[in-house]
C-alpha cells in the first residue's frame, strides 16, 4: 500500500515539475490554431494513449520489466495531463477580464466538477457491483471498462472545449493585447516578489492536498466498509449532486460577485471548517450502518444519520465550492497502512475498526479543515481586494486601448 501510494506521490511531484515547462511553452505559442487549443488536443491524445497502454499492456510484459515500464508511461501520462490542465487559467483570462464575470467561471467550473465526479462515483459503484464476482473494484474488467468510458467522455469534453474557446483563442485577447517577451527569469521574479501569487499558491496547493486526500479509496472505505454497502455511495451521491450544485452556484454567485473573491474565500473557508467538523463528528460518534435498510441494494433508511449526512454534505459542498483546489495521494495510503491495511484498501467485508473510522474521518474531513485554515492564513496576506481588482482591470483596458491606437497609427 505504502509503495503504491508513494509512487502516486512521486508522479504528482513530477506533474508539478512539468507545469512550469508546459506553461513556458504555452506562453511561446501563438500560431494559426491559437495558444490553448493545440495543448488541449495534444494533452487529451497523450492521456488516452498512455492510460490505454498502462491498463492493457503492462501486465503482458515480463514481471521484472513491468514497474519500470509503468513509471516511464506514467511520466508521459502526466505530461499530457499538464498540457490539458495548464491552459485552464490562461483560457479563462482570455475569455473575460471583467472582475464581475470572473467568479462565474468558478461557479460553472464547480458545478461541472460536482456533476462530473458525482456521476463517475455512481458509474464506478454500479460498475464495481456488476463485476463483484471477479473482484469488483480490484478486477481488470472493471478498469478496462472504466478506461473506455473515461477516454470517450474526455474526448467529447475536449472537443466541446476547443469549439467553445475558438473565437477567443487569439493574441488580442491575451494580457495587454500585444506580445511581450517573457523569459524564465521573469517567472522566478514573479514568484519571488508577487505576494498575491505566493498566497494563491499556498491556498491552492493546500486545498489540492486536502481534496485529493478524499480519494475514491477513502469513499469506498467510508461506505462499503464502515457503512456496509458498496452501492450506498452511488445512491447518496445521486441524491446530493443536484442540491450541492445549486448550493455551490448560489454561494459563489452571491458571495464572489458581490463581495469579491477574497472575502468570498474567507467566508467559504470558515463555513467549510464548521461543516467538515460536524460531518467528522457525525461519522466518528454516529452509526453509519443505519444509513441503509438493505446493504445489497444500498436502499436508504431515513434515520438521523442519513438525514444529517445529506444536509451537511450539501451545505459543505456550497462552502467548499468557493475554495480553490500539488496533489499528494500518498496521504491516504499511509493512513490506511497505519490503520492495519498494509496490503489492500478497505473494502466491503473488512472489519470497520475504531482506528479505521478515525483514519477515514481524518482523510475525508480533517485534512480539508487544515486546508481551509491555510486558506484563511493566505487570505490574511492576499492584497487583491474587489476594489484593487477593478482598478487593475481599468489599467489593462487603458493599455489595450493605447495598443490598438498604436497599431492603427
Secondary structure, 3 states (H helix, E strand, C coil): CHHHHHHHHHHHHHHHHHHHHHHHHHHHCCECCECCHHHHHHHHHHHHHHHHHHHHCHHHCCHHHHHHHHHHHHHHHHHHHHHHHCHHHHHHHHHCCCHHHHHHHHHHHHHHHHHHHHHHHHHHHHHHHHCHHHCHHHCHHHHHHHHHHHHHHHHHHHHHHHHHHHHHCCHHHCCCCCCCCCCHHHHHHHHHHCHHHHHHHHHHHHHHHHHHHCCHHHHHHHHHHHHCCHHHHHHHHHHHHHHHHHHHHHHHHHHHHHHCHHHHHHHHHHHHHHHHHHHHHHHHHCCHHHHEEECCCCEECCCHHHHHHHHHHHHHHHHHHHCCCCCCCHHHHHHHHHCCCCCCCCCCCCCCCHHHHHHHHHHHHHHHHHHHHHHHHHHHCCCCCHHHHHHHHHHHHHHHHHHHHHHHC
